[in-house]
Amino acid sequence: MSPEPIDILLNAPGERIDRALAAARPDISRMRWQKLIKDGHVTLHGQPVKSSLRLEGKETVSVTIPELKDTTLRPEPMDLDIRYEDRDLLVVNKPAGLVVHPAPGHSSGTLVNGLLAYCPDLAGVGGFRRPGIVHRLDKDTSGLIVIAKHDQSLMRLQDQFRERTVEKTYLALVEGHIHPAEAVIDAPIGRDPRQRKKMAVIPPGGSATARPAQTSYRALTFFDGFTLVACNPRTGRTHQIRVHMAFAGHPIVGDTIYGRRKQRLRLQRHFLHAAGLIFRRMDGRKMNITAELPPDLQQVIDELQTAG
């Protein structure tokens, strides 16, 4: 059965249509958009277009994305903690230490490899190297991640993330007693000009890579020298919560990149867990998925509570 066409609104006067589509749907590379256009899968007013077409204003194009199989990724059976699943998507509680998708240095043993073994039809959804991936978590961040089972679901979910209608809740243990106990950190994030592998808060005009970033937080429990906080990132910048907490003077426990080099607690990774996701399914129903702290993080909390 052929996939149903998807309508995409483009508002980029004077821009080439392939560039505008790649900007509107970054989950699909510009090269793939050019191939889709060449093969007649993109139409405007019912007519196929060329990649060189210049847009005039607000135009709605119709896109049909054919099934695409990726033979370079190998399915690898693994235990997946699936917290929700339907015909369009699934939500996985990812353990710390698991890379989400293949990348240099991680060609196998990733969440994507495990997902392909569990759901073979995922191959090719949204791209070659990241099939079904809607958003990401750092390797050492545990918690909830939503996976799309087909391109229509991928685009619907990414629309929600782009429009900031997805509510994400993270639990983090930070250094010190955070003050105020509840606030919004509004500070742009970009590549650290001194260390390109790191992110940093960038002052206005300080870097072309800087993008607006907002994180709200609320203190849940104060311990001796630490605070357990609930963080709700309103944007989705790389390492956003880690960078913002460090910027606020309360780096995340276990974060040796943005926090203390010498940690005070015994923890093999940073204390950051994606504990909640609220989003809408394809049928519009609102879903609220939660994941409790994993044993390694819960043990830290138990020890702090015992110490009084």
C-alpha positions, 0 to 999 in steps of 0.5 A, a space after each residue: 500500500 502506497 504511503 499517503 501524501 503529507 502537506 508541508 507549509 513553506 514560508 520562505 520567499 525567494 528560497 529554493 524549494 529543496 533548501 526550504 524543505 530541508 530547513 522545514 524538515 531537518 530530519 531529511 537531508 537536502 540530498 534526499 529531498 533533491 532525490 524525492 523531488 527528482 523522482 516526482 514525490 514533491 508536487 505544488 498545485 498538483 504538479 511535480 517541481 524541480 529543486 531549483 524552483 524559487 518559492 514566492 511566499 506561503 506555499 503548501 507542497 504535497 510530499 509522498 515519502 516512499 518506503 526506504 530500507 537501510 541495509 547498512 544498519 544491522 539489527 541487534 537484539 537487546 532488552 528494551 524497556 518499552 513504556 508505551 507502544 501503538 501502531 505509530 510509535 513507541 516510547 523507550 526508557 533508555 538506560 545510561 551508557 547506551 548511544 541512541 544512533 550510530 555515529 563515528 566510534 559507535 557503529 553498532 550496539 546503539 539503541 537504533 540497532 536494538 530497535 531494528 531487531 524489535 521493529 524491522 519496519 523501522 528501517 529507512 524511516 526518516 533517514 539512513 542512520 537515525 531511523 525513527 529517531 524523533 529526538 535524542 538523549 546523551 549517552 549517559 542520560 537515562 530516560 524516555 525517548 519517543 520513536 516513530 514507526 513511519 514517516 508520517 508519525 515522525 513528521 507529526 511528532 517532530 512538529 510537536 517538538 518544533 512547536 514546543 508543545 511536547 512537555 519534557 521533564 528531567 530529574 537532576 541532582 545539582 550541586 548546592 542549594 539552588 536559589 531561587 527554588 523556582 525560575 526560568 533560565 533564559 540564556 542562548 547556547 552555542 558552541 564554546 569558542 574555546 573548546 569546540 566539543 563543548 557547548 556554552 552560554 553565549 552572550 548576544 552577538 558572541 557567536 553565529 552558532 548561538 541559539 535561544 534556549 530556555 529551561 524552567 526548573 523547580 527544586 524538589 528536595 534539598 539535601 546537605 549540599 545538593 538539590 534534586 530539581 525537576 527541569 523542563 527544557 522549553 527548547 532543545 539545544 545540545 546539552 541544554 540542561 547541563 549547560 544551564 545548570 552550570 551557568 546558574 552556578 549549580 552544575 549537575 552532579 557527576 558531570 565532569 564536563 560542565 561541572 566539578 572535575 573531582 566529584 563529591 558523590 560516588 556516581 559513574 555518570 551525570 545525574 540526569 534522567 528524562 522522567 516524563 514526556 507529554 505529547 499527542 498521538 496521531 489520533 490527537 489523544 494526549 499521552 503522559 508517560 513517566 519513568 522512575 529513577 534508575 537504580 544507580 540514581 535512586 541509590 544516590 538519593 537514598 544515601 543522601 536521605 539516610 545521611 540526613 
